[in-house]
Amino acid sequence: METAAQMGYETHAAPETGTGTICVAVVYLKEEGVAEDRLTQMIRSVHRQAGVQRAERARSRAKVVMIRYDRTQTSPSEIVRGLDQLGYTAVLVGC
């Protein structure tokens, strides 16, 4: 499996307006053949998690989700745990 950096994603903290608390987690979904509507629903559910500011699928990789979050409110492990609770098998590949 390629790393997030190999896929062209930046995986370092991305400060916003000098706060230094905004980060991006790159998550890989292990499921095969997930319907488009279920993926859309999953993105919406992730976006509702505390501390998550934005969640979107990578355009070139349907099974990669990029999640922008405030590290003072949540963590990558909490985000992955939330995906697990939704019934997805997810792996953090970058943060």
C-alpha positions as CSV (number, residue, x, y, z in Angstrom):
1,M,0.0,0.0,0.0
2,E,1.3,3.5,-0.9
3,T,1.9,6.0,1.8
4,A,-0.1,9.3,1.8
5,A,3.1,11.1,0.8
6,Q,3.6,8.7,-2.2
7,M,0.0,9.5,-3.3
8,G,0.8,13.2,-3.2
9,Y,-0.9,14.3,0.0
10,E,0.7,16.5,2.5
11,T,0.5,14.9,5.9
12,H,1.9,17.5,8.2
13,A,0.1,19.9,10.5
14,A,-1.5,22.7,8.6
15,P,-1.8,25.7,10.9
16,E,-4.7,28.1,10.4
17,T,-4.4,31.7,11.2
18,G,-1.4,31.1,13.4
19,T,-3.1,28.7,15.9
20,G,-1.1,25.5,14.9
21,T,-4.0,23.3,16.0
22,I,-5.5,22.4,12.6
23,C,-4.2,19.1,11.2
24,V,-5.1,16.7,8.4
25,A,-5.5,13.0,8.9
26,V,-5.4,10.7,5.8
27,V,-7.4,7.5,6.3
28,Y,-7.6,4.5,4.1
29,L,-10.8,2.4,4.0
30,K,-10.2,-1.3,3.7
31,E,-13.7,-2.2,2.5
32,E,-14.2,-3.3,-1.1
33,G,-17.2,-2.4,-3.3
34,V,-18.8,0.2,-0.9
35,A,-21.7,1.9,-2.6
36,E,-21.4,5.6,-3.4
37,D,-24.4,6.6,-1.3
38,R,-22.9,4.7,1.7
39,L,-19.6,6.5,1.3
40,T,-21.4,9.9,1.1
41,Q,-23.2,9.0,4.3
42,M,-19.9,8.0,6.0
43,I,-18.3,11.4,5.0
44,R,-21.3,13.2,6.5
45,S,-21.0,11.2,9.7
46,V,-17.3,11.8,10.1
47,H,-17.9,15.5,9.5
48,R,-20.3,15.6,12.5
49,Q,-17.6,14.2,14.9
50,A,-16.4,16.7,17.5
51,G,-13.4,18.6,16.3
52,V,-13.7,17.6,12.6
53,Q,-13.8,20.6,10.3
54,R,-13.9,18.9,7.0
55,A,-14.0,15.4,5.6
56,E,-13.7,14.5,1.9
57,R,-12.7,11.6,-0.3
58,A,-9.6,12.0,-2.3
59,R,-10.5,12.6,-6.0
60,S,-8.0,10.1,-7.4
61,R,-8.4,7.5,-4.7
62,A,-12.0,6.5,-3.8
63,K,-10.9,4.7,-0.6
64,V,-8.9,7.5,0.8
65,V,-10.5,10.1,3.1
66,M,-8.8,13.3,4.1
67,I,-10.1,14.7,7.4
68,R,-9.2,18.2,8.6
69,Y,-9.5,18.4,12.4
70,D,-8.7,20.5,15.4
71,R,-6.1,18.5,17.4
72,T,-7.3,20.2,20.7
73,Q,-10.7,18.6,20.2
74,T,-10.0,15.2,18.7
75,S,-7.2,12.9,17.5
76,P,-6.6,10.7,14.5
77,S,-7.2,7.6,16.7
78,E,-10.6,9.0,17.8
79,I,-11.5,9.7,14.2
80,V,-10.6,6.1,13.2
81,R,-12.5,4.7,16.2
82,G,-15.5,6.7,15.0
83,L,-15.2,5.1,11.5
84,D,-15.0,1.7,13.2
85,Q,-18.2,2.4,15.1
86,L,-19.9,3.3,11.8
87,G,-18.9,-0.2,10.5
88,Y,-15.9,0.7,8.4
89,T,-12.4,-0.8,8.7
90,A,-10.1,2.2,8.5
91,V,-6.4,2.6,8.8
92,L,-4.6,5.9,9.4
93,V,-1.9,6.3,6.7
94,G,-0.8,9.9,7.5
95,C,-1.3,12.7,9.9
